[in-house]
Amino acid sequence: MIKTFSDWLHLLDGPRHKVFSELVKQEDWRRLFKLLTLVLFLSGAVVGAKLTIDALQKNPVTSVLESHLALTFLIIGAMLAVFYNGIGRLFGITLSLTKSFFIILSLGLPWVPVFTVIDMIPSLPPFKLQGVLFVLSHLLLIKPLLNFAQGVKIVTKCPRWRVLISILAPLTFFTFLVLYMFG
């Protein structure tokens, strides 16, 4: 369990740690499922979900298969992997679907508890500058995007500009689409 916490902290920091390369290169499903279970446990601790420490010590595959939310994370990760795989190919980034999946989940999952805490800020008892803190805390979204870009660069050895454009182009398009629809 301590190793899983260590993995979580290293992945939260980015892909330059050994944990990332081991997880992605070996496609270590067991380690990914342990990480997913830990993320659900930490997020649940924030929102009061009933996930106990026993779930962390059980077989990680069983824990994930028993959790509707964990399966949802896996499906969303697969959808994002398919999406990025297609976008990446447009920009000359060749990456297998499995590698895309592992990069997205290994670098995205550690941020779920952090964003769960951020999402809880408006439900706290009112205090001065609560709204400002809530808005500014969303600047943390930049770090996981940079981690993802760095992870893709490490795995594919593509030029950094190509990786950044493959991430920023669909993100910009989606942002303008949302602003157009709701503006």
C-alpha positions as CSV (number, residue, x, y, z in Angstrom):
1,M,0.0,0.0,0.0
2,I,2.9,2.4,0.8
3,K,4.3,1.7,-2.7
4,T,1.0,2.7,-4.3
5,F,1.0,6.0,-2.3
6,S,4.5,6.6,-3.5
7,D,3.5,5.8,-7.1
8,W,0.6,8.3,-6.7
9,L,2.9,11.1,-5.5
10,H,5.5,10.5,-8.2
11,L,2.9,10.4,-10.9
12,L,1.4,13.6,-9.5
13,D,4.8,15.2,-10.0
14,G,5.0,14.1,-13.6
15,P,6.4,11.5,-16.0
16,R,10.1,12.1,-15.2
17,H,10.1,9.5,-12.4
18,K,10.9,5.8,-12.9
19,V,7.3,4.9,-12.0
20,F,5.9,6.3,-15.2
21,S,8.3,4.5,-17.5
22,E,7.8,1.2,-15.7
23,L,4.0,1.6,-15.8
24,V,3.8,2.6,-19.5
25,K,6.6,0.4,-21.0
26,Q,5.6,-2.7,-19.1
27,E,1.9,-1.9,-19.4
28,D,1.5,-3.0,-15.8
29,W,-2.3,-3.4,-15.3
30,R,-1.9,-4.5,-11.7
31,R,-0.1,-1.3,-10.8
32,L,-2.6,0.8,-12.7
33,F,-5.5,-0.9,-11.0
34,K,-3.9,-0.3,-7.6
35,L,-3.4,3.4,-8.5
36,L,-7.1,3.6,-9.6
37,T,-8.2,2.0,-6.3
38,L,-6.1,4.5,-4.3
39,V,-7.5,7.4,-6.3
40,L,-11.1,6.3,-5.6
41,F,-10.2,5.9,-1.9
42,L,-8.7,9.4,-1.7
43,S,-11.5,11.0,-3.6
44,G,-14.0,9.1,-1.5
45,A,-12.4,10.4,1.6
46,V,-13.0,13.9,0.4
47,V,-16.6,13.4,-0.5
48,G,-17.5,10.9,2.2
49,A,-17.8,7.8,0.0
50,K,-17.8,4.4,1.7
51,L,-14.5,2.9,0.4
52,T,-12.5,1.4,3.1
53,I,-8.8,0.7,3.4
54,D,-9.6,-3.0,2.9
55,A,-10.4,-2.2,-0.8
56,L,-6.8,-1.1,-1.1
57,Q,-5.5,-4.3,0.3
58,K,-7.7,-6.6,-1.8
59,N,-6.8,-7.8,-5.2
60,P,-6.7,-4.6,-7.3
61,V,-8.5,-6.3,-10.2
62,T,-11.4,-7.3,-8.0
63,S,-11.6,-3.9,-6.4
64,V,-11.8,-2.2,-9.9
65,L,-14.3,-4.7,-11.3
66,E,-16.6,-4.2,-8.2
67,S,-16.6,-0.4,-8.6
68,H,-18.9,1.3,-11.1
69,L,-16.9,4.5,-10.8
70,A,-13.6,2.7,-11.5
71,L,-15.0,1.1,-14.6
72,T,-16.2,4.5,-15.6
73,F,-12.7,5.9,-15.3
74,L,-11.4,3.0,-17.4
75,I,-14.0,3.7,-20.1
76,I,-13.3,7.4,-20.2
77,G,-9.6,6.7,-20.3
78,A,-10.1,4.4,-23.3
79,M,-12.2,7.0,-25.1
80,L,-9.6,9.7,-24.5
81,A,-6.9,7.3,-25.7
82,V,-8.8,6.6,-28.9
83,F,-9.4,10.4,-29.4
84,Y,-5.8,11.4,-28.7
85,N,-4.5,8.5,-30.8
86,G,-6.4,9.9,-33.8
87,I,-5.4,13.5,-33.1
88,G,-1.8,12.5,-32.5
89,R,-1.6,10.8,-35.9
90,L,-2.7,14.0,-37.6
91,F,0.4,15.7,-36.1
92,G,2.8,12.8,-36.9
93,I,2.8,11.2,-33.4
94,T,2.7,7.5,-33.7
95,L,1.6,6.0,-30.4
96,S,-0.2,2.7,-29.8
97,L,-3.7,2.8,-28.3
98,T,-2.5,0.9,-25.3
99,K,0.4,3.3,-24.7
100,S,-2.0,6.3,-25.1
101,F,-4.3,4.6,-22.5
102,F,-1.6,4.1,-20.0
103,I,-0.1,7.6,-20.5
104,I,-3.6,9.2,-20.0
105,L,-4.5,7.2,-16.9
106,S,-1.1,7.1,-15.2
107,L,-0.8,10.9,-15.5
108,G,-4.4,11.9,-15.2
109,L,-5.7,9.7,-12.4
110,P,-3.4,11.1,-9.7
111,W,-5.1,14.5,-10.2
112,V,-8.7,13.3,-9.5
113,P,-8.4,13.7,-5.7
114,V,-6.9,17.1,-6.1
115,F,-9.7,18.3,-8.4
116,T,-12.3,16.7,-6.0
117,V,-11.0,18.9,-3.3
118,I,-11.2,21.9,-5.6
119,D,-14.8,21.0,-6.6
120,M,-15.6,20.9,-2.8
121,I,-14.6,24.6,-2.3
122,P,-18.0,26.1,-3.1
123,S,-19.7,23.8,-0.7
124,L,-17.6,24.9,2.2
125,P,-18.9,27.4,4.7
126,P,-18.6,30.9,3.2
127,F,-15.3,32.7,3.8
128,K,-13.6,35.7,2.3
129,L,-12.2,35.3,-1.2
130,Q,-13.8,31.9,-1.6
131,G,-14.8,32.6,-5.2
132,V,-11.3,33.8,-6.0
133,L,-9.7,30.7,-4.5
134,F,-12.1,28.5,-6.5
135,V,-11.4,30.3,-9.8
136,L,-7.6,30.5,-9.2
137,S,-7.4,26.8,-8.1
138,H,-8.5,25.8,-11.6
139,L,-5.1,27.0,-12.9
140,L,-3.9,23.7,-11.6
141,L,-5.4,22.2,-14.8
142,I,-2.2,23.4,-16.6
143,K,0.0,20.9,-14.7
144,P,-1.7,17.7,-15.8
145,L,-1.7,18.9,-19.4
146,L,2.0,19.7,-19.2
147,N,2.6,16.3,-17.6
148,F,0.7,14.6,-20.4
149,A,2.7,16.5,-23.0
150,Q,5.9,15.5,-21.4
151,G,4.8,11.9,-21.0
152,V,3.9,11.7,-24.7
153,K,7.3,13.3,-25.6
154,I,9.2,10.8,-23.4
155,V,7.4,7.7,-24.9
156,T,7.3,8.8,-28.6
157,K,10.5,10.9,-28.7
158,C,8.7,13.4,-30.9
159,P,9.6,17.1,-30.9
160,R,8.0,19.0,-28.1
161,W,6.2,21.5,-30.4
162,R,4.4,18.6,-32.2
163,V,3.2,17.2,-28.9
164,L,2.0,20.6,-27.6
165,I,0.1,21.3,-30.8
166,S,-1.5,17.9,-30.8
167,I,-2.9,18.8,-27.3
168,L,-3.6,22.5,-27.7
169,A,-5.4,22.3,-31.1
170,P,-8.3,20.1,-29.9
171,L,-8.4,21.9,-26.6
172,T,-8.7,25.2,-28.3
173,F,-11.4,23.9,-30.7
174,F,-13.4,22.5,-27.8
175,T,-13.1,25.7,-25.8
176,F,-14.4,27.8,-28.7
177,L,-17.1,25.3,-29.3
178,V,-18.3,25.5,-25.7
179,L,-18.1,29.3,-25.7
180,Y,-20.1,29.4,-28.9
181,M,-22.8,27.1,-27.6
182,F,-23.2,28.8,-24.3
183,G,-22.2,32.4,-25.2
